[in-house]
Amino acid sequence: MEFYNDQLFHIYNQGNNKERVFFDREDYLFFIWKMRAYLPEFGDLISWCLMPNHFHWLFYVKKTEVDRMQFFARAGNVEWNRRVHKYGKKARKVERNYSRKDGASPLITLNEAIGILQMSYAKAFNPRRNRTGSLFRQDCKAKDGWIDEFITVTNTKGQLDSRFLPGSGYAFHCFQYIHENPVAGKLVKSSTVWEYSSAKDYAGLRRGSLCNLDFGKYLIENC
């Protein structure tokens, strides 16, 4: 996947051979914790949806690469918070052995981070489901919304790109498509009933902190 700074991307992937990757609430919540650990350093999550065999993110990339040590330090802190939230005083300490290997770049890319997120989830998922091997398709997909070219919110003059002007519907349609996945999949009759997406947050039915709701509302109202 090729990402660019200051651009909006629709990122999605599914299980190998379209197999299920989420079976119960614990699976979904664990993956959400991974999203919280590995994505924020690179930008803002605008909307998201987890389905039984795939996931969708609408993500605004601010940086395509960040400091590697800082990235793992933050991820470790989030993982510690997850363990305390789940196990309380019995939570195991997080192993913080993320020293940089000889010759490795001091920076980590968004592509690498997404790969680590998926592998980290699979590492916990596989033993629980008595399976081995890769869980997700090898090539996670990313598109600039629904068009085959990169697009920026502002042009070189600092003005809104014409495709982001009111009425173009660029961000809104992708936003709606992601939230309507559970309805299209006949899992629920209303997108706001599905727990594992940001639809509830935008509807004011939950105080979620995973998405940048203010920026998301700006995009869907003006684009």
C-alpha positions as CSV (number, residue, x, y, z in Angstrom):
1,M,0.0,0.0,0.0
2,E,1.2,3.5,-0.8
3,F,0.2,6.2,1.6
4,Y,0.6,10.0,1.5
5,N,0.7,12.6,4.2
6,D,-2.4,14.7,4.8
7,Q,-4.8,12.4,2.8
8,L,-7.9,10.4,3.5
9,F,-7.8,6.6,2.9
10,H,-10.3,3.8,3.0
11,I,-8.3,0.9,4.4
12,Y,-9.8,-2.6,4.6
13,N,-8.8,-6.3,4.9
14,Q,-10.5,-9.7,5.4
15,G,-9.6,-13.1,6.7
16,N,-7.7,-15.5,4.5
17,N,-10.2,-17.2,2.1
18,K,-12.8,-14.9,3.6
19,E,-12.7,-16.9,6.9
20,R,-14.0,-15.4,10.1
21,V,-11.6,-13.3,12.1
22,F,-14.1,-12.3,14.9
23,F,-16.2,-14.9,16.7
24,D,-17.3,-13.2,19.9
25,R,-17.3,-9.9,21.8
26,E,-13.8,-10.6,23.2
27,D,-12.4,-10.9,19.7
28,Y,-13.9,-7.6,18.6
29,L,-12.8,-5.7,21.7
30,F,-9.3,-7.1,21.6
31,F,-8.9,-5.9,18.0
32,I,-10.3,-2.5,18.9
33,W,-7.6,-2.2,21.6
34,K,-5.0,-3.0,18.9
35,M,-6.4,-0.2,16.7
36,R,-6.1,2.1,19.7
37,A,-2.5,1.0,20.2
38,Y,-1.1,1.1,16.7
39,L,-3.0,3.7,14.6
40,P,-3.1,7.1,16.4
41,E,0.6,8.0,15.9
42,F,-0.1,8.1,12.2
43,G,-3.2,10.2,12.0
44,D,-6.9,10.3,12.7
45,L,-9.4,7.5,12.5
46,I,-12.6,9.0,10.9
47,S,-14.8,6.0,10.9
48,W,-14.5,2.2,11.3
49,C,-16.4,-1.0,11.2
50,L,-15.5,-4.6,12.2
51,M,-17.4,-7.4,10.5
52,P,-17.2,-11.1,11.2
53,N,-14.7,-11.7,8.4
54,H,-13.3,-8.3,7.6
55,F,-12.7,-4.7,8.7
56,H,-13.0,-1.2,7.3
57,W,-11.3,2.1,8.4
58,L,-11.7,5.5,7.0
59,F,-8.3,7.0,8.1
60,Y,-6.8,10.4,7.6
61,V,-3.0,10.0,7.3
62,K,-1.0,12.8,8.9
63,K,2.3,11.0,8.9
64,T,3.3,7.9,6.8
65,E,6.2,7.1,9.2
66,V,6.9,7.9,12.9
67,D,9.7,7.3,15.4
68,R,10.0,3.6,16.0
69,M,10.8,3.7,19.7
70,Q,8.1,6.2,20.4
71,F,5.6,4.1,18.5
72,F,6.3,0.9,20.5
73,A,6.4,2.8,23.8
74,R,2.9,4.2,23.1
75,A,1.7,0.8,22.0
76,G,3.1,-0.8,25.2
77,N,1.3,1.8,27.4
78,V,-2.0,1.1,25.6
79,E,-1.5,-2.7,26.1
80,W,-0.8,-2.2,29.8
81,N,-4.0,-0.2,30.1
82,R,-5.9,-3.0,28.4
83,R,-4.5,-5.6,30.8
84,V,-5.4,-3.5,33.8
85,H,-8.9,-2.9,32.5
86,K,-9.4,-6.6,32.0
87,Y,-7.4,-8.2,34.8
88,G,-7.0,-5.5,37.4
89,K,-4.3,-6.1,39.9
90,K,-3.5,-9.5,38.3
91,A,-2.4,-7.8,35.1
92,R,0.9,-9.0,33.8
93,K,3.5,-6.4,33.0
94,V,4.2,-5.6,29.4
95,E,7.5,-6.8,28.1
96,R,9.2,-3.6,26.7
97,N,11.9,-5.3,24.6
98,Y,11.5,-3.1,21.5
99,S,15.1,-2.2,20.9
100,R,16.0,-1.4,17.3
101,K,17.8,-4.1,15.4
102,D,21.1,-3.3,13.8
103,G,20.5,-1.7,10.4
104,A,16.8,-1.1,11.0
105,S,15.4,2.3,10.3
106,P,14.7,4.6,13.3
107,L,11.3,5.1,11.7
108,I,8.4,2.8,11.3
109,T,5.9,3.1,8.5
110,L,2.1,2.9,8.6
111,N,2.3,-0.2,6.4
112,E,4.5,-1.9,9.0
113,A,2.2,-0.8,11.9
114,I,-0.8,-2.3,10.2
115,G,1.1,-5.5,9.7
116,I,2.1,-5.6,13.3
117,L,-1.5,-4.9,14.4
118,Q,-2.8,-7.8,12.4
119,M,0.0,-10.2,13.5
120,S,-0.4,-9.2,17.1
121,Y,-4.1,-9.9,16.9
122,A,-3.6,-13.3,15.2
123,K,-1.0,-14.3,17.8
124,A,-3.7,-14.1,20.5
125,F,-6.5,-15.3,18.2
126,N,-4.9,-18.5,16.8
127,P,-4.4,-20.4,20.1
128,R,-8.0,-19.6,21.2
129,R,-9.4,-21.1,18.0
130,N,-6.9,-24.0,17.7
131,R,-5.5,-22.7,14.4
132,T,-2.1,-21.8,13.0
133,G,-0.8,-19.6,10.2
134,S,-1.7,-16.2,8.9
135,L,-5.2,-15.0,9.7
136,F,-5.6,-12.0,7.4
137,R,-5.0,-11.7,3.7
138,Q,-1.3,-10.8,3.1
139,D,-2.1,-7.7,1.2
140,C,-4.2,-5.2,3.2
141,K,-6.0,-2.9,0.8
142,A,-6.1,0.9,0.8
143,K,-7.9,3.2,-1.5
144,D,-8.2,7.0,-1.5
145,G,-11.9,6.7,-0.7
146,W,-13.4,5.4,-3.9
147,I,-11.1,6.8,-6.5
148,D,-7.9,5.5,-7.9
149,E,-5.7,8.5,-7.3
150,F,-4.5,10.3,-4.2
151,I,-6.4,13.2,-3.0
152,T,-5.7,15.9,-0.5
153,V,-8.1,18.0,1.5
154,T,-6.4,21.2,0.4
155,N,-4.6,22.1,-2.8
156,T,-1.2,23.8,-3.1
157,K,-2.9,27.2,-2.5
158,G,-4.3,26.0,0.8
159,Q,-7.9,25.9,-0.6
160,L,-10.2,22.9,-0.4
161,D,-9.7,20.5,-3.2
162,S,-12.8,20.7,-5.6
163,R,-13.6,17.1,-4.7
164,F,-13.9,18.1,-1.1
165,L,-16.2,21.1,-1.7
166,P,-19.8,20.9,-0.3
167,G,-21.9,18.7,-2.5
168,S,-19.1,16.4,-3.9
169,G,-20.0,13.7,-1.3
170,Y,-16.5,12.1,-1.5
171,A,-15.9,11.6,2.2
172,F,-19.6,11.2,3.1
173,H,-20.3,8.3,0.8
174,C,-17.3,6.3,2.0
175,F,-18.3,7.1,5.6
176,Q,-21.8,5.9,5.0
177,Y,-20.6,2.8,3.2
178,I,-18.5,1.7,6.1
179,H,-21.2,2.3,8.7
180,E,-23.8,0.5,6.6
181,N,-21.8,-2.7,6.2
182,P,-23.6,-4.5,9.1
183,V,-27.0,-3.6,7.5
184,A,-25.9,-4.7,4.1
185,G,-24.7,-8.0,5.7
186,K,-28.1,-8.4,7.3
187,L,-26.6,-8.5,10.8
188,V,-28.7,-5.6,12.0
189,K,-31.5,-3.5,10.7
190,S,-29.9,-0.2,11.7
191,S,-26.2,0.8,11.6
192,T,-26.4,2.3,15.1
193,V,-27.4,-1.0,16.6
194,W,-24.1,-2.6,15.6
195,E,-21.7,-2.3,18.5
196,Y,-18.5,-2.8,16.6
197,S,-18.4,0.4,14.5
198,S,-18.2,4.2,15.0
199,A,-21.9,4.6,14.0
200,K,-23.0,4.7,17.6
201,D,-20.4,7.4,18.4
202,Y,-21.6,9.7,15.6
203,A,-25.2,9.2,16.6
204,G,-24.4,10.3,20.2
205,L,-25.3,6.9,21.6
206,R,-21.8,6.2,22.9
207,R,-18.9,8.3,24.1
208,G,-16.2,6.7,22.0
209,S,-12.7,8.1,21.8
210,L,-11.2,6.1,19.0
211,C,-12.3,8.4,16.2
212,N,-11.6,12.1,15.8
213,L,-15.4,12.9,15.7
214,D,-15.0,16.7,15.2
215,F,-12.8,16.2,12.2
216,G,-15.0,13.5,10.9
217,K,-18.1,15.7,11.2
218,Y,-16.2,18.4,9.4
219,L,-15.4,16.1,6.5
220,I,-18.8,14.6,6.0
221,E,-20.6,17.9,6.4
222,N,-18.3,19.8,4.0
223,C,-17.3,17.1,1.5
